[in-house]
Structure formats: C-alpha cells, structure tokens
Amino acid sequence: MILRQILRLSSLFHSTVSVHLRRNIGLSAIVFSKTKELDPVQKLFLDKIREYNTKSKQAGGPVDAGPDFQKEMNESLARLQRAYGEGDLTKFPEFKFE
C-alpha cells in the first residue's frame, strides 16, 4: 500500500516537473533567440515587454498608473498594516535562522 502511494506520488511529481520544464524551456527559447528569427507576433510581444521594462524603470514603478491606482494601493497597504502589524509590506521579508 505504501509502495503504491509512493509510485503514484512519483508519477504525479514527474508529470508536474515535465510540464513546468516544457513551459520554461519554451519561454526561454523565445526570449533568448534573436529577434530576426522570430515570427512577427513573438517579436511584437518581446518588443512590448522591453518597452514596458524601460518605461517602468523611468517611472520607478507601475506604468500609466493614475491617481485611482495609487489611492487603491495606499488603501490596500493601510488595510494590510492594520491586519498584520508593522513592517514594510512592499518588500519581501528577510528571514534570519540562528
């Protein structure tokens, strides 16, 4: 019975890993290939991603975000501060194991 469960979990793990690897390899093949060899839709997709990345760096945050977005973000952060206490909620927490 235990062996059957181990084999079932092994099969599930194998299928999950293979799906993720196929997805990641497919995406990385698009990203790392030269733009001359891409079809027009892939080239447009990569151009838009690069354009957004440039605009995001210049703006220092979300691109084309109006005052409504900032207001909602501040309200959400205030709600989370009340629920979870102190700390900067816009940064990933640092863990220290001793």
Secondary structure in CASP SS format (residue, H / E / C, confidence):
PFRMAT SS
TARGET T0000
AUTHOR 0000-0000-0000
METHOD secondary structure of the structure
MODEL  1
M C 1.00
I H 1.00
L H 1.00
R H 1.00
Q H 1.00
I H 1.00
L H 1.00
R H 1.00
L H 1.00
S H 1.00
S H 1.00
L H 1.00
F H 1.00
H H 1.00
S H 1.00
T H 1.00
V H 1.00
S H 1.00
V H 1.00
H H 1.00
L H 1.00
R H 1.00
R H 1.00
N H 1.00
I H 1.00
G H 1.00
L H 1.00
S H 1.00
A H 1.00
I H 1.00
V H 1.00
F H 1.00
S C 1.00
K C 1.00
T H 1.00
K H 1.00
E H 1.00
L C 1.00
D C 1.00
P H 1.00
V H 1.00
Q H 1.00
K H 1.00
L H 1.00
F H 1.00
L H 1.00
D H 1.00
K H 1.00
I H 1.00
R H 1.00
E H 1.00
Y H 1.00
N H 1.00
T H 1.00
K H 1.00
S H 1.00
K H 1.00
Q H 1.00
A H 1.00
G C 1.00
G C 1.00
P C 1.00
V C 1.00
D C 1.00
A C 1.00
G C 1.00
P H 1.00
D H 1.00
F H 1.00
Q H 1.00
K H 1.00
E H 1.00
M H 1.00
N H 1.00
E H 1.00
S H 1.00
L H 1.00
A H 1.00
R H 1.00
L H 1.00
Q H 1.00
R H 1.00
A H 1.00
Y H 1.00
G C 1.00
E C 1.00
G C 1.00
D C 1.00
L C 1.00
T C 1.00
K C 1.00
F C 1.00
P C 1.00
E C 1.00
F C 1.00
K C 1.00
F C 1.00
E C 1.00
END
